Amino acid sequence: MSIMRTENLYLGFEGKSVLKKLTIAVEKGQIISIVGPNGSGKSTLLKALSRNLKPDQGSVYLDDTNLAEMSAKVIARKMAVLPQSPEAPKDLTVRDLVEYGRYPHQSWWQGKSEGDDQCVDWALVQTGLEDMSRRIVSTLSGGERQRVWIAMALAQKPEILLLDEPTTYLDICHQLEIMELLADFNQEHNITVAMVLHDINQAARYSDCIVMLHHGEIFAIGKPEEVITPHTLRAVFGVESEIRLDNVGRPVVMITGLTKKRGR
């Protein structure tokens, strides 16, 4: 059963088409990754899914309701969005930032409740941040800051989590930490995850479904072993590759060269 889907989605800027004919379904409980070269429309698609961009044609549905017909607060109760490289206000503590995740569930006349505090406490524990709750966010490492943003998203108690390149600018250890964290939330709490990734091997290892975009259209969609092949990497990314399967049947990619030599 799909929790989110697009139908015949078109979106462009200043007369230039960015997304064309996009029809995809995000199944409930899945991890779905959107991959493709720079300029292929990955982040644009994520912005359309989160209603931060209005389609020129077509529709986006959340639980079979058109996003255009839903209030921002109702959407925020169902969906949490983590943009690329978010910035926290100066001098904000970890707990203060995570508490922002409860705003969609609060009424202006009631303010914060005991239930909100419990959700924040839960999110801090889930992300291993309970001992850092009074730290200033700006003093944390990149990996720690990313965990704080994920904790804020979790505090919303969303059904679906959208992330734009959640491992960008992190070292290998912190990249793995964030990906394992997302996989745990997906498995333990049935949170649907849809994210843009640059790293093909991360997408292959952690995704149930991969959408590969090329020039704003779907070039391939399906299981990692169906989408990540020497043919698709050659056609979409312009690289030659060798692919083996790991011990659970997921593809592992080694890039061996460029398909065509580029001018220097």
C-alpha atoms as an extended CHARMM CRD file, in Angstrom:
* protein
*
       264  EXT
         1         1  MET       CA              0.0000000000        0.0000000000        0.0000000000  PROA      1               0.0000000000
         2         2  SER       CA              1.4290000000        3.3710000000       -1.0080000000  PROA      2               0.0000000000
         3         3  ILE       CA              1.6830000000        6.0970000000        1.6110000000  PROA      3               0.0000000000
         4         4  MET       CA              2.6960000000        8.6910000000       -0.9820000000  PROA      4               0.0000000000
         5         5  ARG       CA              2.5720000000        8.8520000000       -4.7460000000  PROA      5               0.0000000000
         6         6  THR       CA              2.9340000000       11.1710000000       -7.6980000000  PROA      6               0.0000000000
         7         7  GLU       CA              0.8640000000       11.0950000000      -10.8590000000  PROA      7               0.0000000000
         8         8  ASN       CA              2.2260000000       12.4550000000      -14.1440000000  PROA      8               0.0000000000
         9         9  LEU       CA              4.2870000000       15.1120000000      -12.3860000000  PROA      9               0.0000000000
        10        10  TYR       CA              5.7630000000       18.0100000000      -14.3670000000  PROA      10              0.0000000000
        11        11  LEU       CA              7.7580000000       20.8200000000      -12.7830000000  PROA      11              0.0000000000
        12        12  GLY       CA             10.0230000000       23.5220000000      -14.1960000000  PROA      12              0.0000000000
        13        13  PHE       CA             11.6730000000       26.8670000000      -13.5780000000  PROA      13              0.0000000000
        14        14  GLU       CA             11.7810000000       29.9300000000      -15.8460000000  PROA      14              0.0000000000
        15        15  GLY       CA             10.5130000000       27.9960000000      -18.8370000000  PROA      15              0.0000000000
        16        16  LYS       CA             12.9650000000       25.1250000000      -18.3610000000  PROA      16              0.0000000000
        17        17  SER       CA             11.5400000000       21.6810000000      -17.6580000000  PROA      17              0.0000000000
        18        18  VAL       CA             13.0840000000       19.9400000000      -14.6310000000  PROA      18              0.0000000000
        19        19  LEU       CA             10.7540000000       17.0030000000      -13.9520000000  PROA      19              0.0000000000
        20        20  LYS       CA              8.7160000000       15.2690000000      -16.6560000000  PROA      20              0.0000000000
        21        21  LYS       CA              6.0870000000       12.5260000000      -16.5750000000  PROA      21              0.0000000000
        22        22  LEU       CA              7.0000000000       11.3500000000      -13.0600000000  PROA      22              0.0000000000
        23        23  THR       CA              4.6980000000        8.6890000000      -11.6620000000  PROA      23              0.0000000000
        24        24  ILE       CA              6.0680000000        6.9080000000       -8.6090000000  PROA      24              0.0000000000
        25        25  ALA       CA              4.6860000000        5.2710000000       -5.4700000000  PROA      25              0.0000000000
        26        26  VAL       CA              6.3170000000        5.2500000000       -2.0500000000  PROA      26              0.0000000000
        27        27  GLU       CA              5.1700000000        2.1200000000       -0.2790000000  PROA      27              0.0000000000
        28        28  LYS       CA              4.3900000000        2.2790000000        3.4350000000  PROA      28              0.0000000000
        29        29  GLY       CA              7.2960000000        1.0300000000        5.5420000000  PROA      29              0.0000000000
        30        30  GLN       CA              9.8230000000        1.2190000000        2.6970000000  PROA      30              0.0000000000
        31        31  ILE       CA             13.1430000000        2.9870000000        2.3840000000  PROA      31              0.0000000000
        32        32  ILE       CA             13.2120000000        4.5620000000       -1.0610000000  PROA      32              0.0000000000
        33        33  SER       CA             16.2510000000        6.3950000000       -2.4270000000  PROA      33              0.0000000000
        34        34  ILE       CA             16.3310000000        8.8850000000       -5.2870000000  PROA      34              0.0000000000
        35        35  VAL       CA             19.6100000000        8.8390000000       -7.2190000000  PROA      35              0.0000000000
        36        36  GLY       CA             20.9360000000       10.4650000000      -10.3690000000  PROA      36              0.0000000000
        37        37  PRO       CA             23.5950000000       12.8630000000      -11.6270000000  PROA      37              0.0000000000
        38        38  ASN       CA             23.6870000000       16.5450000000      -10.7170000000  PROA      38              0.0000000000
        39        39  GLY       CA             20.8450000000       18.4210000000      -12.3700000000  PROA      39              0.0000000000
        40        40  SER       CA             18.6820000000       15.3310000000      -12.8490000000  PROA      40              0.0000000000
        41        41  GLY       CA             15.8960000000       16.6970000000      -10.6170000000  PROA      41              0.0000000000
        42        42  LYS       CA             16.4640000000       14.7450000000       -7.3880000000  PROA      42              0.0000000000
        43        43  SER       CA             16.0950000000       17.6300000000       -4.9220000000  PROA      43              0.0000000000
        44        44  THR       CA             13.3140000000       19.1440000000       -7.0200000000  PROA      44              0.0000000000
        45        45  LEU       CA             11.3540000000       15.9050000000       -6.7070000000  PROA      45              0.0000000000
        46        46  LEU       CA             11.8500000000       15.8760000000       -2.9340000000  PROA      46              0.0000000000
        47        47  LYS       CA             10.6200000000       19.4850000000       -2.7330000000  PROA      47              0.0000000000
        48        48  ALA       CA              7.5340000000       18.5330000000       -4.7120000000  PROA      48              0.0000000000
        49        49  LEU       CA              6.8800000000       15.5940000000       -2.3740000000  PROA      49              0.0000000000
        50        50  SER       CA              7.1030000000       17.9380000000        0.6310000000  PROA      50              0.0000000000
        51        51  ARG       CA              4.9030000000       20.6050000000       -1.0380000000  PROA      51              0.0000000000
        52        52  ASN       CA              7.7550000000       23.1230000000       -1.0360000000  PROA      52              0.0000000000
        53        53  LEU       CA              7.3400000000       23.3670000000       -4.8080000000  PROA      53              0.0000000000
        54        54  LYS       CA              4.0380000000       23.4230000000       -6.6880000000  PROA      54              0.0000000000
        55        55  PRO       CA              3.8590000000       21.1400000000       -9.7370000000  PROA      55              0.0000000000
        56        56  ASP       CA              3.1280000000       22.6880000000      -13.1190000000  PROA      56              0.0000000000
        57        57  GLN       CA              1.0870000000       19.6020000000      -13.9420000000  PROA      57              0.0000000000
        58        58  GLY       CA              0.1810000000       16.4370000000      -12.1210000000  PROA      58              0.0000000000
        59        59  SER       CA             -0.3930000000       15.7670000000       -8.4470000000  PROA      59              0.0000000000
        60        60  VAL       CA              1.2580000000       14.4960000000       -5.2770000000  PROA      60              0.0000000000
        61        61  TYR       CA             -0.8280000000       12.3940000000       -2.8860000000  PROA      61              0.0000000000
        62        62  LEU       CA             -0.2980000000       11.6050000000        0.7830000000  PROA      62              0.0000000000
        63        63  ASP       CA             -2.5260000000        8.7990000000        2.0660000000  PROA      63              0.0000000000
        64        64  ASP       CA             -4.6590000000        9.2040000000       -1.0960000000  PROA      64              0.0000000000
        65        65  THR       CA             -5.2730000000       12.9040000000       -0.4020000000  PROA      65              0.0000000000
        66        66  ASN       CA             -3.9190000000       15.5340000000       -2.7730000000  PROA      66              0.0000000000
        67        67  LEU       CA             -1.2210000000       17.5500000000       -0.9650000000  PROA      67              0.0000000000
        68        68  ALA       CA             -2.6350000000       20.7260000000       -2.5220000000  PROA      68              0.0000000000
        69        69  GLU       CA             -5.8460000000       20.1980000000       -0.5460000000  PROA      69              0.0000000000
        70        70  MET       CA             -4.1760000000       19.6060000000        2.8410000000  PROA      70              0.0000000000
        71        71  SER       CA             -3.2700000000       22.2040000000        5.4480000000  PROA      71              0.0000000000
        72        72  ALA       CA              0.3990000000       22.7040000000        6.3030000000  PROA      72              0.0000000000
        73        73  LYS       CA             -0.2310000000       21.5880000000        9.8850000000  PROA      73              0.0000000000
        74        74  VAL       CA             -1.9130000000       18.3420000000        8.8570000000  PROA      74              0.0000000000
        75        75  ILE       CA              0.9580000000       17.5760000000        6.4800000000  PROA      75              0.0000000000
        76        76  ALA       CA              3.5030000000       18.3010000000        9.2390000000  PROA      76              0.0000000000
        77        77  ARG       CA              1.7680000000       15.8110000000       11.5260000000  PROA      77              0.0000000000
        78        78  LYS       CA              2.2500000000       13.0840000000        8.9440000000  PROA      78              0.0000000000
        79        79  MET       CA              5.5050000000       14.0730000000        7.2770000000  PROA      79              0.0000000000
        80        80  ALA       CA              8.8610000000       15.3620000000        8.5430000000  PROA      80              0.0000000000
        81        81  VAL       CA             11.3090000000       16.9690000000        6.1270000000  PROA      81              0.0000000000
        82        82  LEU       CA             15.0590000000       17.3330000000        6.6030000000  PROA      82              0.0000000000
        83        83  PRO       CA             16.5830000000       19.6320000000        3.9490000000  PROA      83              0.0000000000
        84        84  GLN       CA             20.1920000000       19.5890000000        2.8610000000  PROA      84              0.0000000000
        85        85  SER       CA             22.5990000000       21.2850000000        5.3370000000  PROA      85              0.0000000000
        86        86  PRO       CA             20.0070000000       22.8950000000        7.6720000000  PROA      86              0.0000000000
        87        87  GLU       CA             21.1450000000       25.6900000000        9.9790000000  PROA      87              0.0000000000
        88        88  ALA       CA             20.0290000000       26.0800000000       13.6000000000  PROA      88              0.0000000000
        89        89  PRO       CA             19.4450000000       29.5180000000       15.1470000000  PROA      89              0.0000000000
        90        90  LYS       CA             22.4300000000       30.7810000000       17.1080000000  PROA      90              0.0000000000
        91        91  ASP       CA             22.7790000000       29.6440000000       20.7540000000  PROA      91              0.0000000000
        92        92  LEU       CA             19.9430000000       27.1260000000       20.5070000000  PROA      92              0.0000000000
        93        93  THR       CA             20.3720000000       24.0280000000       22.6730000000  PROA      93              0.0000000000
        94        94  VAL       CA             19.8650000000       20.4940000000       21.4160000000  PROA      94              0.0000000000
        95        95  ARG       CA             16.6490000000       20.0770000000       23.3780000000  PROA      95              0.0000000000
        96        96  ASP       CA             15.3000000000       23.4490000000       22.2150000000  PROA      96              0.0000000000
        97        97  LEU       CA             15.7810000000       22.4460000000       18.5870000000  PROA      97              0.0000000000
        98        98  VAL       CA             14.2280000000       19.0170000000       19.0430000000  PROA      98              0.0000000000
        99        99  GLU       CA             11.2080000000       20.6510000000       20.7080000000  PROA      99              0.0000000000
       100       100  TYR       CA             10.4550000000       22.4680000000       17.4400000000  PROA      100             0.0000000000
       101       101  GLY       CA              9.3510000000       19.0910000000       16.1180000000  PROA      101             0.0000000000
       102       102  ARG       CA              6.3170000000       19.1810000000       18.4230000000  PROA      102             0.0000000000
       103       103  TYR       CA              4.8790000000       22.4390000000       17.0280000000  PROA      103             0.0000000000
       104       104  PRO       CA              2.5550000000       20.7450000000       14.4970000000  PROA      104             0.0000000000
       105       105  HSD       CA              0.8360000000       18.9510000000       17.3850000000  PROA      105             0.0000000000
       106       106  GLN       CA              0.3830000000       22.0190000000       19.6120000000  PROA      106             0.0000000000
       107       107  SER       CA             -2.4780000000       24.4910000000       19.8130000000  PROA      107             0.0000000000
       108       108  TRP       CA             -1.7210000000       28.1640000000       20.2680000000  PROA      108             0.0000000000
       109       109  TRP       CA             -3.9130000000       28.3190000000       23.3640000000  PROA      109             0.0000000000
       110       110  GLN       CA             -2.3590000000       25.2770000000       25.0580000000  PROA      110             0.0000000000
       111       111  GLY       CA              1.3600000000       25.3720000000       24.3210000000  PROA      111             0.0000000000
       112       112  LYS       CA              3.6660000000       22.5650000000       25.3770000000  PROA      112             0.0000000000
       113       113  SER       CA              2.2230000000       19.5520000000       27.1840000000  PROA      113             0.0000000000
       114       114  GLU       CA              3.6070000000       16.6490000000       29.1910000000  PROA      114             0.0000000000
       115       115  GLY       CA              3.0740000000       14.4840000000       26.1050000000  PROA      115             0.0000000000
       116       116  ASP       CA              5.3050000000       16.8270000000       24.1050000000  PROA      116             0.0000000000
       117       117  ASP       CA              8.0830000000       16.4800000000       26.6800000000  PROA      117             0.0000000000
       118       118  GLN       CA              7.7610000000       12.7010000000       26.5120000000  PROA      118             0.0000000000
       119       119  CYS       CA              8.0810000000       12.7430000000       22.7140000000  PROA      119             0.0000000000
       120       120  VAL       CA             11.1710000000       14.9520000000       22.9270000000  PROA      120             0.0000000000
       121       121  ASP       CA             12.7190000000       12.6900000000       25.5640000000  PROA      121             0.0000000000
       122       122  TRP       CA             12.0020000000        9.6730000000       23.3540000000  PROA      122             0.0000000000
       123       123  ALA       CA             13.5770000000       11.3130000000       20.2890000000  PROA      123             0.0000000000
       124       124  LEU       CA             16.7090000000       12.2380000000       22.2320000000  PROA      124             0.0000000000
       125       125  VAL       CA             17.0970000000        8.6860000000       23.5130000000  PROA      125             0.0000000000
       126       126  GLN       CA             16.5110000000        7.1720000000       20.0710000000  PROA      126             0.0000000000
       127       127  THR       CA             19.2890000000        9.3050000000       18.5690000000  PROA      127             0.0000000000
       128       128  GLY       CA             21.6870000000        8.9030000000       21.5150000000  PROA      128             0.0000000000
       129       129  LEU       CA             21.5540000000       12.5960000000       22.4180000000  PROA      129             0.0000000000
       130       130  GLU       CA             20.1030000000       12.5060000000       25.9380000000  PROA      130             0.0000000000
       131       131  ASP       CA             23.4630000000       13.4470000000       27.4910000000  PROA      131             0.0000000000
       132       132  MET       CA             23.8860000000       16.3450000000       25.0580000000  PROA      132             0.0000000000
       133       133  SER       CA             20.4540000000       17.9240000000       25.5090000000  PROA      133             0.0000000000
       134       134  ARG       CA             21.8550000000       21.1610000000       27.0290000000  PROA      134             0.0000000000
       135       135  ARG       CA             24.7050000000       21.5120000000       24.5740000000  PROA      135             0.0000000000
       136       136  ILE       CA             24.5900000000       24.3670000000       22.0550000000  PROA      136             0.0000000000
       137       137  VAL       CA             23.9040000000       22.8710000000       18.6260000000  PROA      137             0.0000000000
       138       138  SER       CA             26.6030000000       24.9470000000       16.9210000000  PROA      138             0.0000000000
       139       139  THR       CA             29.2890000000       23.4080000000       19.1840000000  PROA      139             0.0000000000
       140       140  LEU       CA             28.5690000000       19.8630000000       17.9940000000  PROA      140             0.0000000000
       141       141  SER       CA             30.3220000000       17.9090000000       15.2680000000  PROA      141             0.0000000000
       142       142  GLY       CA             28.6910000000       17.5230000000       11.8700000000  PROA      142             0.0000000000
       143       143  GLY       CA             27.4770000000       14.0120000000       12.6280000000  PROA      143             0.0000000000
       144       144  GLU       CA             26.0860000000       15.0550000000       16.0030000000  PROA      144             0.0000000000
       145       145  ARG       CA             24.2650000000       18.0340000000       14.4630000000  PROA      145             0.0000000000
       146       146  GLN       CA             22.7010000000       15.7790000000       11.8550000000  PROA      146             0.0000000000
       147       147  ARG       CA             21.4490000000       13.4920000000       14.6230000000  PROA      147             0.0000000000
       148       148  VAL       CA             19.8660000000       16.5150000000       16.3320000000  PROA      148             0.0000000000
       149       149  TRP       CA             17.9540000000       17.3830000000       13.1550000000  PROA      149             0.0000000000
       150       150  ILE       CA             16.8260000000       13.7930000000       12.8040000000  PROA      150             0.0000000000
       151       151  ALA       CA             15.7260000000       13.8340000000       16.4650000000  PROA      151             0.0000000000
       152       152  MET       CA             13.6510000000       16.9570000000       15.7560000000  PROA      152             0.0000000000
       153       153  ALA       CA             12.0290000000       15.1560000000       12.8350000000  PROA      153             0.0000000000
       154       154  LEU       CA             11.3370000000       12.0950000000       14.9940000000  PROA      154             0.0000000000
       155       155  ALA       CA              9.7480000000       14.2670000000       17.6800000000  PROA      155             0.0000000000
       156       156  GLN       CA              7.0510000000       15.0660000000       15.1150000000  PROA      156             0.0000000000
       157       157  LYS       CA              6.0870000000       11.3680000000       15.2530000000  PROA      157             0.0000000000
       158       158  PRO       CA              5.8100000000       11.3040000000       11.4570000000  PROA      158             0.0000000000
       159       159  GLU       CA              4.6070000000        8.4740000000        9.2780000000  PROA      159             0.0000000000
       160       160  ILE       CA              7.0730000000        9.4330000000        6.5580000000  PROA      160             0.0000000000
       161       161  LEU       CA             10.5110000000       11.0710000000        6.7160000000  PROA      161             0.0000000000
       162       162  LEU       CA             11.9120000000       12.9460000000        3.6970000000  PROA      162             0.0000000000
       163       163  LEU       CA             15.6440000000       13.7170000000        3.6410000000  PROA      163             0.0000000000
       164       164  ASP       CA             17.7880000000       15.5510000000        1.1020000000  PROA      164             0.0000000000
       165       165  GLU       CA             21.3230000000       14.1030000000        1.0830000000  PROA      165             0.0000000000
       166       166  PRO       CA             21.4640000000       13.3490000000        4.8310000000  PROA      166             0.0000000000
       167       167  THR       CA             25.1260000000       12.2440000000        4.7190000000  PROA      167             0.0000000000
       168       168  THR       CA             26.5640000000       15.1800000000        2.7510000000  PROA      168             0.0000000000
       169       169  TYR       CA             29.7890000000       16.6600000000        4.1950000000  PROA      169             0.0000000000
       170       170  LEU       CA             30.0870000000       13.8880000000        6.8120000000  PROA      170             0.0000000000
       171       171  ASP       CA             33.0870000000       11.5970000000        7.1410000000  PROA      171             0.0000000000
       172       172  ILE       CA             32.7010000000        7.8800000000        6.4160000000  PROA      172             0.0000000000
       173       173  CYS       CA             32.0690000000        6.9330000000       10.0550000000  PROA      173             0.0000000000
       174       174  HSD       CA             29.3280000000        9.5150000000       10.5360000000  PROA      174             0.0000000000
       175       175  GLN       CA             27.7690000000        8.6650000000        7.1630000000  PROA      175             0.0000000000
       176       176  LEU       CA             27.4250000000        5.0580000000        8.2650000000  PROA      176             0.0000000000
       177       177  GLU       CA             26.0930000000        6.1460000000       11.6580000000  PROA      177             0.0000000000
       178       178  ILE       CA             23.3210000000        8.2290000000       10.0660000000  PROA      178             0.0000000000
       179       179  MET       CA             22.3600000000        5.5260000000        7.5590000000  PROA      179             0.0000000000
       180       180  GLU       CA             22.2120000000        2.8670000000       10.3000000000  PROA      180             0.0000000000
       181       181  LEU       CA             20.1030000000        5.2200000000       12.4200000000  PROA      181             0.0000000000
       182       182  LEU       CA             17.5940000000        5.7000000000        9.5970000000  PROA      182             0.0000000000
       183       183  ALA       CA             17.4750000000        1.9610000000        8.9200000000  PROA      183             0.0000000000
       184       184  ASP       CA             16.7900000000        1.2820000000       12.6070000000  PROA      184             0.0000000000
       185       185  PHE       CA             13.9140000000        3.7890000000       12.6980000000  PROA      185             0.0000000000
       186       186  ASN       CA             12.4590000000        2.2270000000        9.5730000000  PROA      186             0.0000000000
       187       187  GLN       CA             12.6280000000       -1.2970000000       11.0030000000  PROA      187             0.0000000000
       188       188  GLU       CA             11.6910000000       -0.6140000000       14.6210000000  PROA      188             0.0000000000
       189       189  HSD       CA              9.0540000000        2.1000000000       14.1840000000  PROA      189             0.0000000000
       190       190  ASN       CA              7.8120000000        1.4510000000       10.6290000000  PROA      190             0.0000000000
       191       191  ILE       CA              8.7240000000        4.9810000000        9.5530000000  PROA      191             0.0000000000
       192       192  THR       CA              8.7130000000        5.2820000000        5.7720000000  PROA      192             0.0000000000
       193       193  VAL       CA             11.9130000000        6.9410000000        4.5420000000  PROA      193             0.0000000000
       194       194  ALA       CA             12.3520000000        8.6930000000        1.1900000000  PROA      194             0.0000000000
       195       195  MET       CA             15.6980000000       10.3590000000        0.5750000000  PROA      195             0.0000000000
       196       196  VAL       CA             18.0060000000       11.7980000000       -2.0270000000  PROA      196             0.0000000000
       197       197  LEU       CA             21.4370000000       10.1500000000       -2.0240000000  PROA      197             0.0000000000
       198       198  HSD       CA             24.6120000000       10.7570000000       -4.0210000000  PROA      198             0.0000000000
       199       199  ASP       CA             26.3400000000        7.5950000000       -2.8590000000  PROA      199             0.0000000000
       200       200  ILE       CA             25.2080000000        4.6930000000       -5.0410000000  PROA      200             0.0000000000
       201       201  ASN       CA             26.5460000000        2.0700000000       -2.6250000000  PROA      201             0.0000000000
       202       202  GLN       CA             24.6420000000        3.6090000000        0.2950000000  PROA      202             0.0000000000
       203       203  ALA       CA             21.4750000000        3.5790000000       -1.7930000000  PROA      203             0.0000000000
       204       204  ALA       CA             22.0550000000       -0.0620000000       -2.7390000000  PROA      204             0.0000000000
       205       205  ARG       CA             22.7670000000       -1.1880000000        0.8090000000  PROA      205             0.0000000000
       206       206  TYR       CA             19.8880000000        0.4970000000        2.6290000000  PROA      206             0.0000000000
       207       207  SER       CA             17.0350000000        0.8860000000        0.1220000000  PROA      207             0.0000000000
       208       208  ASP       CA             14.0540000000       -1.3060000000       -0.6290000000  PROA      208             0.0000000000
       209       209  CYS       CA             13.4390000000        0.6730000000       -3.8080000000  PROA      209             0.0000000000
       210       210  ILE       CA             15.5950000000        3.0130000000       -5.9080000000  PROA      210             0.0000000000
       211       211  VAL       CA             14.3770000000        5.6860000000       -8.3110000000  PROA      211             0.0000000000
       212       212  MET       CA             17.0930000000        6.6170000000      -10.8130000000  PROA      212             0.0000000000
       213       213  LEU       CA             16.4890000000        9.9520000000      -12.5360000000  PROA      213             0.0000000000
       214       214  HSD       CA             18.0630000000       11.1430000000      -15.7820000000  PROA      214             0.0000000000
       215       215  HSD       CA             17.2400000000       14.5170000000      -17.3580000000  PROA      215             0.0000000000
       216       216  GLY       CA             14.2050000000       14.8640000000      -15.0990000000  PROA      216             0.0000000000
       217       217  GLU       CA             12.6380000000       11.5340000000      -16.0320000000  PROA      217             0.0000000000
       218       218  ILE       CA             12.6300000000        8.0840000000      -14.4780000000  PROA      218             0.0000000000
       219       219  PHE       CA             15.3430000000        6.0200000000      -16.1360000000  PROA      219             0.0000000000
       220       220  ALA       CA             14.9090000000        3.0140000000      -13.8490000000  PROA      220             0.0000000000
       221       221  ILE       CA             12.9120000000        2.1320000000      -10.7540000000  PROA      221             0.0000000000
       222       222  GLY       CA             12.8490000000       -1.0130000000       -8.6530000000  PROA      222             0.0000000000
       223       223  LYS       CA             14.9180000000       -3.0860000000       -6.2670000000  PROA      223             0.0000000000
       224       224  PRO       CA             18.6200000000       -2.1440000000       -5.9320000000  PROA      224             0.0000000000
       225       225  GLU       CA             19.8030000000       -5.1920000000       -7.8850000000  PROA      225             0.0000000000
       226       226  GLU       CA             17.3900000000       -4.3060000000      -10.7040000000  PROA      226             0.0000000000
       227       227  VAL       CA             18.3200000000       -0.6240000000      -10.9260000000  PROA      227             0.0000000000
       228       228  ILE       CA             22.0500000000       -0.5730000000      -10.2120000000  PROA      228             0.0000000000
       229       229  THR       CA             23.6640000000       -2.2930000000      -13.1730000000  PROA      229             0.0000000000
       230       230  PRO       CA             26.6480000000       -1.5730000000      -15.4270000000  PROA      230             0.0000000000
       231       231  HSD       CA             24.1520000000       -0.5180000000      -18.1220000000  PROA      231             0.0000000000
       232       232  THR       CA             22.3040000000        2.0580000000      -15.9960000000  PROA      232             0.0000000000
       233       233  LEU       CA             25.5330000000        3.4780000000      -14.5290000000  PROA      233             0.0000000000
       234       234  ARG       CA             26.9900000000        3.7960000000      -18.0330000000  PROA      234             0.0000000000
       235       235  ALA       CA             23.8780000000        5.3950000000      -19.5120000000  PROA      235             0.0000000000
       236       236  VAL       CA             23.0230000000        7.7480000000      -16.6390000000  PROA      236             0.0000000000
       237       237  PHE       CA             26.3460000000        8.5700000000      -14.9780000000  PROA      237             0.0000000000
       238       238  GLY       CA             28.7470000000        7.9970000000      -17.8740000000  PROA      238             0.0000000000
       239       239  VAL       CA             30.9660000000        5.5740000000      -15.9470000000  PROA      239             0.0000000000
       240       240  GLU       CA             32.1350000000        2.0070000000      -16.3800000000  PROA      240             0.0000000000
       241       241  SER       CA             31.7170000000       -0.2480000000      -13.3800000000  PROA      241             0.0000000000
       242       242  GLU       CA             32.1190000000       -3.6800000000      -11.9110000000  PROA      242             0.0000000000
       243       243  ILE       CA             29.3360000000       -4.9120000000       -9.6540000000  PROA      243             0.0000000000
       244       244  ARG       CA             29.3200000000       -7.7930000000       -7.2100000000  PROA      244             0.0000000000
       245       245  LEU       CA             26.6820000000       -8.8510000000       -4.7320000000  PROA      245             0.0000000000
       246       246  ASP       CA             27.2690000000       -8.7360000000       -0.9930000000  PROA      246             0.0000000000
       247       247  ASN       CA             26.2950000000      -11.5130000000        1.4130000000  PROA      247             0.0000000000
       248       248  VAL       CA             22.6150000000      -10.4740000000        1.3770000000  PROA      248             0.0000000000
       249       249  GLY       CA             22.4000000000       -9.9970000000       -2.3840000000  PROA      249             0.0000000000
       250       250  ARG       CA             22.8210000000       -6.2240000000       -2.4990000000  PROA      250             0.0000000000
       251       251  PRO       CA             24.9510000000       -4.7650000000       -5.3260000000  PROA      251             0.0000000000
       252       252  VAL       CA             28.3340000000       -3.2690000000       -4.4580000000  PROA      252             0.0000000000
       253       253  VAL       CA             29.7120000000       -0.9210000000       -7.1180000000  PROA      253             0.0000000000
       254       254  MET       CA             33.3380000000       -0.3280000000       -8.0520000000  PROA      254             0.0000000000
       255       255  ILE       CA             33.8260000000        2.4270000000      -10.6370000000  PROA      255             0.0000000000
       256       256  THR       CA             36.5290000000        1.4500000000      -13.1410000000  PROA      256             0.0000000000
       257       257  GLY       CA             36.5870000000        4.5000000000      -15.4000000000  PROA      257             0.0000000000
       258       258  LEU       CA             34.7170000000        6.9990000000      -17.5440000000  PROA      258             0.0000000000
       259       259  THR       CA             32.6120000000        5.8250000000      -20.4400000000  PROA      259             0.0000000000
       260       260  LYS       CA             33.9590000000        8.6390000000      -22.5980000000  PROA      260             0.0000000000
       261       261  LYS       CA             37.1380000000       10.5670000000      -22.0420000000  PROA      261             0.0000000000
       262       262  ARG       CA             36.4670000000       14.1680000000      -21.1150000000  PROA      262             0.0000000000
       263       263  GLY       CA             38.4020000000       17.1080000000      -22.3740000000  PROA      263             0.0000000000
       264       264  ARG       CA             40.9220000000       18.6970000000      -20.0500000000  PROA      264             0.0000000000
